[in-house]
Amino acid sequence: MTPIRVLIAKPGLDGHDRGAKVVSRALRDAGMEVIYTGLRQSPEQIVLAAIQEDVDIVGLSCLSGAHNSLFPKVVEGLRAKGAEDIVVFGGGVIPDADIPGLIAAGIEAVFTPGTSLEEIVSWVRKRVQKNHE
Amino acid sequence: MSDELRQLAKAISKVENLDFQALADAATLPLDSAAVHVIGVTGPPGGGKSTLCNQLIKELAVHHRVAALLVDPSSPFSGGAILGDRIRMQALVSNPNVYIRSLSNRGNVGGVASSLVSILRLLMHNGFRYIVIETIGAGQSEVKIASIADTTLVVSVPNLGDDIQAFKSGILEIADILIINKADLPGADSLYSALRESAQNPRLGWTPPLCQTIATEGTGISALLEEIHNHGHWLRQEGRLLEKRKRAAKFEFLELSRMLLQKHLDAVPAEVLARNLNRKGINLLQKLNKVYDELLNTFSEV
């Protein structure tokens, strides 16, 4: 049994880490190895950490409104380093209107307030399994 | 460069997942490089190990390539883990001389991950000059790090108990260097007197020095580095380092075989195992013993 490795990161100048921690704990309780990098990470730092840690998937949390600029930079950074197989998803207070743009930029799923933890856990598991097939 | 790093990271995952091909490949890589210094850091949870490692790595990485292996515990219930030691090392992430990897102990008791020595082989092969291993928060008996690292640092902090704690067997005995971190806190002086006794006991010809640090401020780090280098020089005399690495290789085999047994046992439902242990338990153990015997005989034939 190979545990799924997840990086949970908070890009940008946003100190609200409650959501990131709750999601991290739920993923851990589902048997995953969660690398939590803490606050105020630049997209470059997140990309490097994801590669060094050989994670399957990166979850980005942003509650400051800067998601449109920060999330796509992580996807671009991974692609530039030949790590496009690492899946990126996001969450936070993100207006519905922004979601299609984020999806188009390569953030494969966006979870907004009210999403159940089960939904996030099961999406992550299925998405990573699909990558391993 | 980034490609190489990606390959290394993936190779480490395979070894961690006990992929036999990856383990066999790793086993061909030498463990005896005298140019490499493996530094283990252990001590209680919240004692400042990550912050201390951050300071050490920052200094070492000025001139050398440094790898850090940060071990955190897995959940006994889900098998998952929160690996959070990187948080104290954010400034090192973009340093091109530094590679940081978080590892779950994956249920392995003793403070480390069972695949750690095989991972060391990969890192040595990739040209890292220093390898810093941070154990999970350790209590009194998590002493496996001493079988892996060349130099073991035991971090202590004030106010964890009275002087009897410093008197007990276990983790304090494995220290090549003793550290009092958070040395600005009240109680540091009495800890110093209590530890001085342990520190002045020579073990196999080495007397562990006692260092005081305030890791958050970087205080005492250069003195600590000097002691680390001193120990490194001492190890390189009279074949001591080679002896250590041979023991690490033996430990690697022991840990991996233990892990393999556990993996197989985990696949058997407890009820089935319990029933069969009652019926043919002795047989099972005898068989196991015979397998070990045969295996070790093939060793001595070579």
Contacts between the chains, C-beta under 8 A, distances in Angstrom:
chain1	res1	chain2	res2	distance
A	1	B	79	7.6
A	2	B	17	4.8
A	3	B	79	6.5
A	3	B	80	6.7
A	3	B	81	7.8
A	3	B	104	7.2
A	3	B	106	7.8
A	5	B	13	7.5
A	24	B	82	5.9
A	25	B	82	7.2
A	27	B	80	6.8
A	28	B	75	6.1
A	28	B	78	6.4
A	28	B	80	3.8
A	28	B	81	6.2
A	28	B	82	5.3
A	29	B	75	7.2
A	29	B	77	7.7
A	29	B	78	5.0
A	29	B	80	6.3
A	30	B	78	6.5
A	30	B	80	6.4
A	31	B	78	4.6
A	31	B	79	4.7
A	31	B	80	4.6
A	32	B	80	4.9
A	33	B	74	7.7
A	33	B	80	6.3
A	33	B	81	4.9
A	33	B	83	6.2
A	33	B	102	8.0
A	33	B	104	5.1
A	34	B	80	6.9
A	34	B	81	6.8
A	34	B	82	5.3
A	34	B	83	6.6
A	35	B	83	4.6
A	35	B	84	7.8
A	35	B	86	6.5
A	35	B	102	5.2
A	36	B	82	6.0
A	36	B	83	7.0
A	36	B	84	4.8
A	36	B	86	7.7
A	36	B	87	6.9
A	37	B	86	5.4
A	37	B	87	6.6
A	37	B	90	7.3
A	38	B	84	7.6
A	38	B	86	7.3
A	38	B	87	3.7
A	38	B	90	6.4
A	40	B	90	7.8
A	41	B	90	7.2
A	44	B	94	6.3
A	45	B	90	7.0
A	45	B	93	4.7
A	45	B	94	5.9
A	48	B	93	5.3
A	48	B	94	6.0
A	49	B	86	6.6
A	49	B	93	5.7
A	49	B	100	7.6
A	51	B	2	6.8
A	51	B	5	6.2
A	51	B	6	5.6
A	51	B	9	6.2
A	52	B	5	6.7
A	52	B	9	5.9
A	52	B	93	7.8
A	52	B	99	5.9
A	52	B	100	5.6
A	52	B	101	6.1
A	53	B	9	6.9
A	53	B	100	7.9
A	53	B	101	6.4
A	53	B	102	6.0
A	54	B	6	7.8
A	54	B	9	3.8
A	54	B	10	5.5
A	54	B	12	6.7
A	54	B	13	4.7
A	81	B	2	4.9
A	81	B	6	7.3
A	82	B	2	7.3
A	82	B	3	6.5
A	82	B	6	6.9
A	83	B	6	6.4
